Amino acid sequence: PILLQIFPGAEGWPLPKYLGSCGRFAVSTSTSPLRDFYGAAPEQAADLAFQLLAVLESLRSNDLNYFLYFTHVDAGTFGIFNNGHLFIRDASALGVIDKQEGSPAATGAVGESRDI
C-alpha cells in the first residue's frame, strides 16, 4: 500500500488507484491479468508488449529520480484495465532505489571522494 500511495496512478505511475487498506484486501474494477491475453490477436499482443516496455522504462527513468525494479515477476504481476491500458497489479514485488541518495550533490561532498 505504501508504494501505491507514494507513486499514485493519478500522477501517471503504472499502478492501480489506492483506495485504502484493510489487511491484504485489494479492490479493482474491470481488470484482467496479463496471462488472459497470451492467445490474443497479434495487434493486441504487440500493443501490450509495447505498453509493457514503456512501463519498464518509466520505472527505470522518471522525474523523481527513483529506480524501481522487480524482485519477482510472474503471470499475475501485470494486468489490463478494461480500456486496454497495462498496469502493475502486484506492487509487493517492487523494490525502490533513490538514485539521488548518496550522490555528491545530495551529500554535499562535491569533488571529494571517501572510501567507506
N, C-alpha and C positions, 0 to 999 in steps of 0.2 A: 504493500500500500504506500510506503514512503516514496518509492520510485514513481508511482502514478501521481503523487502529489507534487514532487519536485519537477517532473517532466510531463506536464499535462498535455493531453491530446489537443486541447483548445489552442495551444501555442505551436501546434504543428508536429509534435512528437508522435511517433507511430504507436501510441499506447491508447488503450481504451479510457474512457472518462471514469474518474474515480468518484464513486457515489457514497462512499463511507465504508466502514468495516464493522463486521460482527463475526469475529472468529475468522474462518477461512472461506467465507461465502462471497462469491462474486456474481454480479448481475450484469448481463449483457443482452442486448436485443438484436434480433435479426443478423446473427453471425454464423459462419460455418468455419470449421477448421480447414486449414490448407490441404490436408490429406483428402478431403472430399473432392478436390479438383485435380487429382492425379490423372484422371482419364478425360480431362477437359479438351475442348477443341484447341487446335494449335494456336489460334489467335488469342484465345483467353489464357492459355498456358504461357505464351510469350509475354502478354501484358502482366501477368502475375510475377513472372521471373524478373521483368524489368522493375516492377514495384519492389520486389524483394531486394534487388541490388541497390535501389535508391534508399530503402530503409537502412540497409547495412552501411551505406556511405554516410547517411545522416548521423548514425551512431558514432562513426569514426571522426567525422569532421562537422563541427557545429559552432555556432556563435558563442556558446557558453564555455568553450574550450574544455569540454569533457570528452573522454574516450569511453564509450560504453561497449562492452563485449559480452559474449555469451559464455557461460561456464558449461552449459549443456544445451543441446538442440535436439528436438525430436519432432515428430509429425504434428504434435499438438501445440508447438511453440507459437506458430503463426495462425492467423485467422483472416477471414474476409468478411467485411461488412456487407449488408445487403446492396449497397451501392457499388460494390466491386473493389473497394479500397482495402489493401492489405494492412494488417496491423499486428503488433506483438500481443498475443493472447496471454502468455505466461511470462511475466516480468521477474519471476522468482529466480530465473537463471541468468539474470543480467548483473554484471559487475560494472563498477564505475571507477574511472581513474580521472583525477583532476590534473590535467596536463599543465596547469599553471603552478600548482603547488610544488614548491621546491625549485622552481626556476629562478635564475638570478634576479629577474625583475621582482618576483614575489618575495624573495628573502632579503633583498636589499644588498646582496653581495655581488655587485656589478664588478666584473673584471677580477674577482677574487675566487679562487678555487680551493676548496678544502676537501681532503680525503677523510671520509668518516668510516 
